[in-house]
């Protein structure tokens, strides 16, 4: 720290006594042997905090962060000059000549980009005139988009800088590009006074995969529609993201009374949003055909839909249970081996030593893993249970909620995608999901269960019962469940 502040030997102790606002240091950690030898822990300071403090100190301001110098608040500066676009190792940048020297603005939110760029420049003669590198933080600061800065004189010490400060030094509105248009081919088109660039979004990898997958399925209109609809959905979502960024930063990205930032690029509006399909049943049939296919080309699209909108598949939540549990072993007797479908492959992922099965009564694809250290069943929970004449007989709590029926079968309880069934202590949360599913199945085993408003719909008595700690494999009889459900009508908790 003495080197940073240009202190002579012994001056640091005096500074610590006199400067009440000096950043607080922390004692270094000493191990047992060091403490046994009587060594004393030295104070250590976070370099960036000291660097920022120095800029606000009358004595040390010339050794502190360049863009925090107190003169920037009161001094008048000559208008800066745009030097040009710079393709750099840290992303697209624009350089500006100012009274302080060249300020390079990196149009990226990549972590530590400013430090990396400043370090790179510090190794070049005169740092190409660059005194400070700024990169975007991705949020809105007090005077505009939040900035992280690193000076070429102290490249390791990043600090927060103000958009308004850089604007003042440059003397004109700073250009800003929305995240998904923050590309070299777009930014390089800009210069002061140039019209706003209209730039198409580059398709993301998932969208490209879906559109390319249409080829093998051209003779299957339902599959073709399902693939195209999801691809269009992904593109529309990205366009909405650009428009949202522009709206938020355009409206709130400038301090009151300050110069608004310059939105330098927009996405074209013609042809957007891309058309979507309203027929949900048609989409589900298309994805069902892909799920049951054994073609390799169905694997990637199914992986994407599982991540993006699993509700398009006629299955519920992805579930993994141990094959040691009695409930899972009993359920396994109802399964039949089968040739793997594309959906089986998605469930198996990169697991080794797997076999493929099907619960034909519910249509559920199942993968069994028997590798060292991992013996489990992986499946997508059903959305509805079979058995027109059967009723719920009991519930078994083991990895998930299992339903034993009066026709001597056992099934994983229905659970919609993106939900989960659990019991026991939830750190303030309560297992209303499981309670509400069980309540619906008690009334109608074949109910197409929903978890909408489960927090208010779940019977209090069942919720209380499931909130207790139950040992794995605990079986709750129907009479116990009925008794618990009836408690809410008596006003008990």
matplotlib code that plots the C-alpha trace (Angstrom):
import matplotlib.pyplot as plt

x = [0.0, 3.0, 3.9, 0.3, 0.2, 3.9, 4.5, 7.9, 8.7, 6.8, 4.2, 1.6, 1.1, 0.8, -1.8, -3.9, -4.0, -4.9, -7.3, -10.5, -12.2, -9.4, -10.8, -10.8, -8.3, -8.5, -6.0, -4.3, -5.0, -2.3, -2.1, -1.5, 2.3, 2.5, 0.5, 2.6, 5.8, 4.2, 3.8, 1.4, -1.1, -0.5, -3.3, -4.3, -6.4, -8.5, -6.5, -9.5, -11.0, -7.7, -7.4, -10.9, -10.3, -7.1, -8.9, -11.1, -8.2, -6.7, -3.2, -3.4, -5.9, -3.2, -2.4, -6.0, -8.6, -8.6, -12.3, -12.9, -10.6, -12.4, -11.6, -14.0, -16.9, -16.0, -13.6, -14.7, -13.2, -12.8, -15.1, -13.7, -13.1, -14.2, -11.2, -12.9, -14.1, -11.5, -11.8, -10.1, -9.4, -12.1, -14.8, -15.8, -14.7, -14.8, -11.9, -12.4, -9.7, -10.3, -8.4, -7.3, -6.1, -7.8, -10.7, -11.6, -15.1, -15.6, -19.1, -19.3, -20.4, -17.7, -16.4, -13.0, -12.8, -11.7, -8.8, -7.7, -7.8, -5.9, -3.3, -2.8, -2.4, 0.0, 2.4, 2.4, 4.5, 2.5, -0.5, -1.6, -2.5, -5.3, -5.5, -8.6, -10.7, -14.4, -16.6, -20.4, -21.6, -25.0, -27.1, -28.1, -26.0, -26.8, -26.0, -26.5, -25.4, -23.2, -19.5, -16.5, -13.2, -9.5, -6.6, -3.6, -1.4, -3.0, -4.7, -5.4, -7.5, -11.0, -13.5, -17.0, -17.2, -20.1, -21.5, -22.2, -18.5, -17.4, -20.1, -18.8, -15.3, -16.4, -18.8, -21.5, -24.0, -22.4, -23.7, -25.2, -26.1, -28.6, -27.0, -28.0, -26.9, -23.6, -21.6, -18.5, -20.3, -23.0, -20.8, -18.3, -21.0, -21.4, -19.8, -21.0, -24.0, -24.6, -28.2, -29.4, -28.3, -31.1, -29.6, -31.0, -30.4, -28.1, -30.0, -28.9, -27.8, -31.1, -33.1, -30.7, -31.0, -34.8, -34.9, -32.4, -34.4, -37.4, -35.7, -36.1, -39.7, -41.0, -43.6, -44.9, -46.8, -47.5, -43.8, -42.8, -45.2, -44.0, -40.3, -41.0, -43.3, -40.7, -38.0, -40.2, -40.9, -37.2, -36.6, -39.5, -38.3, -34.9, -36.5, -38.6, -35.4, -33.8, -36.9, -37.1, -33.5, -34.0, -37.1, -35.5, -32.2, -33.8, -36.2, -34.1, -30.5, -29.8, -29.7, -32.5, -31.6, -28.7, -28.2, -30.0, -27.9, -27.8, -29.5, -27.2, -29.0, -32.5, -33.9, -36.1, -39.8, -41.1, -42.1, -42.1, -43.3, -42.9, -46.1, -47.0, -49.5, -52.5, -53.5, -51.9, -53.1, -51.4, -48.1, -48.4, -49.0, -46.0, -43.7, -45.2, -44.2, -40.7, -40.6, -41.6, -39.3, -36.1, -34.4, -31.2, -32.5, -35.2, -32.7, -31.6, -35.0, -36.4, -33.5, -34.4, -38.1, -37.4, -35.4, -37.6, -41.2, -41.6, -45.4, -45.5, -44.8, -47.6, -45.5, -44.7, -41.7, -38.4, -37.9, -35.1, -35.7, -33.4, -33.9, -33.4, -36.7, -39.5, -42.0, -39.7, -39.1, -42.8, -43.4, -40.7, -42.7, -45.2, -42.6, -41.7, -38.3, -38.4, -36.3, -35.0, -36.9, -35.4, -37.0, -35.3, -32.0, -32.7, -33.5, -30.3, -28.1, -24.5, -25.2, -23.5, -24.9, -28.5, -31.6, -34.8, -38.4, -41.9, -44.9, -47.5, -50.4, -49.3, -47.2, -44.2, -40.7, -38.3, -34.5, -32.7, -29.1, -27.0, -23.6, -21.1, -22.3, -25.6, -28.5, -31.7, -34.8, -35.3, -38.6, -41.1, -43.9, -47.4, -49.9, -52.8, -53.2, -55.0, -57.6, -61.2, -62.6, -59.8, -59.3, -56.4, -55.6, -52.5, -49.6, -45.9, -43.2, -40.0, -37.9, -41.3, -44.9, -46.1, -49.8, -51.0, -54.4, -57.2, -56.4, -53.1, -50.9, -48.5, -47.7, -45.6, -48.0, -48.8, -46.7, -46.7, -43.4, -41.5, -43.1, -42.0, -43.6, -42.0, -42.7, -41.1, -39.6, -39.2, -37.4, -40.6, -42.2, -44.9, -45.5, -48.8, -48.0, -48.1, -51.1, -53.1, -52.2, -53.1, -56.4, -57.4, -56.5, -58.5, -61.6, -60.8, -57.8, -58.0, -58.1, -55.9, -54.2, -53.3, -51.1, -52.6, -53.1, -51.9, -50.9, -54.6, -56.3, -54.3, -56.3, -54.7, -54.9, -53.1, -50.5, -49.9, -49.5, -47.0, -45.1, -43.9, -40.6, -41.4, -38.9, -38.3, -40.8, -43.5, -47.0, -50.0, -53.2, -56.3, -58.0, -55.0, -55.3, -59.0, -58.6, -56.0, -58.0, -61.1, -59.1, -59.4, -63.2, -62.9, -60.7, -57.6, -54.1]
y = [0.0, 2.3, 2.0, 2.7, 5.9, 6.8, 6.8, 6.8, 4.3, 4.9, 7.3, 4.6, 4.4, 8.2, 8.1, 5.4, 7.6, 10.8, 9.7, 8.7, 7.8, 5.5, 2.1, -0.5, -3.2, -6.8, -8.9, -11.6, -15.2, -16.9, -20.7, -22.5, -22.6, -18.9, -18.1, -20.4, -18.6, -15.3, -13.8, -10.9, -10.6, -7.7, -5.5, -6.0, -3.7, -4.3, -2.5, -1.1, 0.4, 2.2, 3.3, 4.8, 6.5, 8.0, 9.7, 11.6, 12.6, 16.1, 14.7, 11.5, 12.3, 12.2, 8.6, 7.5, 6.3, 8.5, 8.8, 9.5, 12.6, 15.5, 17.9, 16.0, 17.4, 21.1, 21.6, 22.4, 20.3, 20.7, 18.6, 15.2, 13.6, 10.2, 8.3, 5.3, 1.7, -0.8, -4.6, -5.8, -9.1, -8.2, -7.3, -4.3, -0.9, 2.8, 5.1, 8.8, 11.5, 13.7, 16.2, 13.3, 11.1, 8.4, 6.6, 3.2, 2.0, -1.8, -2.6, -5.8, -7.0, -9.8, -10.0, -8.4, -7.2, -3.7, -5.1, -7.5, -4.7, -2.3, -4.9, -5.6, -1.9, -1.3, -3.7, -1.5, 1.6, 4.6, 2.3, 3.7, 6.9, 5.1, 6.1, 4.3, 1.4, 1.2, -1.8, -2.3, -3.8, -4.7, -2.6, 1.0, 3.3, 6.8, 8.6, 6.0, 2.4, 1.2, 1.1, -0.7, 1.0, 0.1, 2.5, 1.5, 2.9, 0.4, -2.2, -4.6, -2.2, -2.1, 0.5, 1.8, 4.7, 7.0, 7.1, 10.8, 11.5, 9.9, 11.8, 15.1, 14.4, 13.4, 16.4, 14.5, 11.7, 8.3, 5.6, 2.5, -0.8, -3.4, -6.6, -8.8, -6.2, -5.6, -7.0, -5.8, -5.8, -3.5, -1.2, -0.7, 1.0, 3.8, 7.3, 10.6, 11.8, 8.5, 7.2, 4.5, 1.1, -1.4, -4.8, -8.3, -10.6, -13.5, -16.8, -18.5, -22.1, -23.6, -21.7, -22.9, -26.5, -26.4, -24.9, -27.4, -30.3, -29.5, -31.1, -34.8, -34.1, -32.2, -34.9, -34.7, -31.4, -31.6, -32.1, -29.4, -27.0, -27.9, -27.3, -24.0, -22.7, -23.2, -21.6, -18.6, -18.4, -18.3, -15.6, -13.5, -13.7, -12.4, -9.5, -8.7, -8.7, -6.2, -3.9, -4.3, -3.3, -0.2, 0.8, 0.4, 2.0, 4.7, 5.7, 5.2, 5.0, 8.7, 10.9, 13.5, 16.6, 14.8, 14.1, 10.9, 8.2, 7.5, 4.3, 3.3, 0.3, -1.2, -4.4, -4.2, -4.2, -5.4, -9.0, -9.3, -10.9, -14.1, -16.1, -18.6, -21.5, -21.2, -24.9, -26.3, -29.9, -29.7, -28.7, -31.5, -34.1, -32.9, -33.1, -36.5, -37.8, -36.6, -38.1, -41.6, -41.4, -43.4, -41.1, -39.4, -36.1, -35.9, -35.9, -32.2, -30.7, -32.8, -31.6, -28.0, -28.3, -30.0, -26.9, -24.3, -25.5, -29.0, -28.4, -29.1, -32.8, -35.0, -35.8, -34.2, -33.4, -35.1, -37.4, -39.6, -42.3, -44.8, -48.4, -49.5, -48.2, -50.8, -48.5, -48.3, -52.0, -52.7, -50.2, -51.7, -55.0, -53.0, -51.8, -53.5, -53.3, -51.5, -50.1, -46.6, -43.6, -40.2, -39.2, -42.1, -40.8, -37.4, -38.8, -41.0, -38.1, -39.3, -42.0, -45.3, -48.8, -47.9, -49.9, -48.6, -49.3, -48.1, -47.9, -48.7, -47.9, -44.3, -44.0, -43.0, -43.5, -44.8, -45.2, -47.4, -46.6, -49.2, -47.7, -47.7, -45.3, -44.6, -47.0, -45.2, -44.9, -41.7, -40.9, -38.1, -38.2, -39.0, -36.2, -38.5, -42.0, -45.0, -47.3, -46.3, -48.4, -48.0, -45.6, -44.3, -46.8, -45.3, -42.9, -43.9, -41.3, -42.3, -40.0, -38.8, -39.4, -42.8, -43.7, -47.3, -48.1, -50.5, -52.5, -53.5, -51.1, -48.4, -45.3, -42.1, -39.4, -37.0, -33.9, -31.2, -30.0, -27.4, -28.5, -31.0, -33.1, -33.2, -33.4, -32.5, -29.3, -26.7, -23.8, -21.8, -23.3, -26.0, -29.0, -27.7, -29.2, -32.8, -32.1, -30.7, -33.5, -36.2, -34.4, -34.4, -38.1, -39.0, -37.5, -38.9, -41.2, -40.3, -36.6, -34.5, -32.8, -29.2, -27.3, -23.9, -22.0, -25.1, -22.8, -21.8, -25.0, -27.6, -28.9, -27.6, -31.0, -32.8, -30.0, -30.4, -34.1, -33.8, -31.1, -33.6, -35.5, -38.9, -41.7, -42.8, -45.5, -44.2, -45.4, -43.2, -45.2, -43.7, -43.5, -41.5, -39.2, -38.8, -38.1, -35.4, -33.8, -33.6, -31.6, -28.4, -28.6, -28.7, -25.6, -27.5, -26.8]
z = [0.0, 0.6, -3.1, -4.2, -2.1, -2.6, 1.2, 2.8, 5.5, 8.7, 7.1, 6.9, 10.7, 10.9, 8.0, 9.8, 12.9, 11.1, 8.3, 10.1, 6.7, 5.6, 4.5, 7.3, 7.0, 8.1, 10.0, 7.9, 8.9, 11.0, 11.3, 14.6, 14.2, 13.4, 16.5, 18.6, 17.5, 18.7, 15.2, 14.9, 12.1, 9.8, 8.6, 5.0, 2.8, -0.3, -3.0, -5.0, -1.8, -1.0, -4.6, -4.6, -1.3, -2.5, -5.4, -2.8, -0.7, -1.2, -0.5, -2.5, -5.3, -8.0, -7.0, -6.9, -9.4, -12.5, -12.9, -9.2, -9.0, -7.2, -10.1, -12.3, -10.2, -10.7, -13.5, -17.0, -19.8, -23.5, -25.7, -26.3, -29.7, -31.0, -32.2, -33.5, -33.1, -31.7, -32.1, -28.9, -27.2, -24.7, -27.2, -29.3, -28.0, -28.8, -28.0, -27.0, -26.7, -23.6, -21.5, -19.3, -22.1, -24.1, -22.5, -23.9, -23.5, -23.8, -24.8, -22.8, -19.4, -19.3, -15.8, -15.2, -18.9, -17.9, -15.8, -18.6, -21.2, -18.9, -18.2, -21.9, -22.6, -19.8, -21.4, -24.6, -25.0, -23.7, -23.4, -26.8, -24.9, -23.0, -19.3, -18.4, -19.6, -18.8, -19.3, -18.7, -15.5, -16.9, -14.5, -14.2, -12.1, -10.7, -13.9, -16.6, -17.3, -14.5, -15.4, -14.1, -14.7, -14.5, -15.1, -17.1, -14.3, -11.8, -14.0, -11.2, -9.2, -10.7, -9.3, -10.1, -12.4, -13.4, -16.9, -16.3, -15.5, -18.8, -20.6, -19.1, -20.2, -23.8, -24.0, -25.9, -25.4, -25.2, -27.5, -25.9, -27.5, -26.1, -24.9, -27.9, -30.4, -28.7, -31.6, -33.5, -36.8, -35.3, -33.2, -35.9, -38.0, -35.5, -35.5, -34.1, -36.0, -37.7, -37.9, -35.6, -36.9, -37.6, -37.0, -37.0, -34.1, -34.7, -34.1, -30.9, -31.1, -29.9, -32.5, -35.3, -34.1, -34.1, -37.6, -39.0, -37.4, -39.6, -42.6, -41.6, -40.6, -43.6, -44.3, -40.7, -40.5, -36.7, -36.0, -38.4, -36.8, -33.3, -34.2, -36.0, -33.3, -30.6, -32.8, -33.4, -29.7, -28.9, -31.5, -30.3, -26.8, -27.8, -29.7, -26.7, -24.6, -26.9, -26.8, -23.0, -22.6, -24.8, -22.9, -19.5, -20.3, -22.4, -19.7, -16.6, -17.7, -17.2, -14.0, -13.7, -15.7, -17.4, -21.1, -22.1, -23.4, -27.2, -28.2, -31.1, -32.5, -32.8, -34.0, -37.2, -36.5, -39.8, -39.7, -36.0, -33.8, -35.8, -36.1, -33.3, -33.2, -30.9, -31.2, -28.1, -28.9, -32.3, -30.7, -28.1, -30.8, -32.6, -29.6, -28.7, -32.1, -31.5, -28.0, -29.3, -32.3, -32.4, -34.8, -33.7, -35.1, -32.4, -29.5, -29.6, -30.1, -27.2, -25.0, -25.9, -25.2, -21.9, -20.9, -22.5, -22.2, -20.8, -20.6, -24.4, -23.6, -22.3, -19.2, -15.8, -13.8, -14.2, -11.2, -10.0, -7.3, -5.7, -6.9, -3.3, -2.1, -1.7, -3.5, -6.5, -6.5, -6.5, -9.2, -11.3, -11.6, -13.7, -16.2, -19.4, -21.2, -24.5, -27.4, -26.4, -27.8, -28.3, -24.9, -23.2, -24.6, -23.2, -19.7, -19.8, -20.8, -20.5, -17.8, -18.2, -17.9, -18.5, -19.6, -21.0, -19.9, -20.3, -17.9, -20.6, -18.4, -18.0, -21.1, -19.0, -20.4, -17.7, -17.6, -15.1, -14.2, -12.5, -12.6, -9.7, -7.0, -8.7, -8.9, -9.8, -11.9, -13.9, -15.4, -16.2, -13.7, -15.1, -15.4, -14.8, -13.2, -14.8, -13.3, -13.9, -11.1, -8.7, -5.7, -3.7, -1.1, 0.6, 0.0, 0.4, 1.0, -0.6, -2.9, -4.3, -3.4, -4.4, -4.8, -3.9, -5.4, -4.7, -7.9, -6.3, -8.3, -7.4, -9.3, -8.9, -8.0, -10.9, -10.8, -13.5, -15.1, -13.1, -9.9, -7.2, -4.5, -1.1, 2.6, 6.0, 7.1, 4.3, 6.0, 6.4, 3.3, 3.6, 1.3, 0.0, -3.5, -2.3, 0.0, -2.9, -5.3, -2.7, -1.9, -5.6, -6.0, -3.0, -4.7, -8.1, -8.8, -12.5, -12.0, -14.2, -11.2, -11.1, -8.8, -9.5, -6.2, -4.2, -1.3, -0.8, -2.1, -0.1, 2.9, 6.1, 7.8, 5.0, 4.8, 8.6, 8.3, 5.5, 7.2, 9.8, 9.5, 8.0, 7.6, 4.0, 3.1, 5.5, 4.3, 5.1, 4.9, 3.3, 6.7, 8.1, 5.1, 5.5, 9.2, 8.5, 5.8, 8.1, 10.7, 8.7, 8.9, 12.7, 12.7, 14.0, 12.8]

ax = plt.figure().add_subplot(projection="3d")
ax.plot(x, y, z, "-o")
ax.set_aspect("equal")
plt.show()
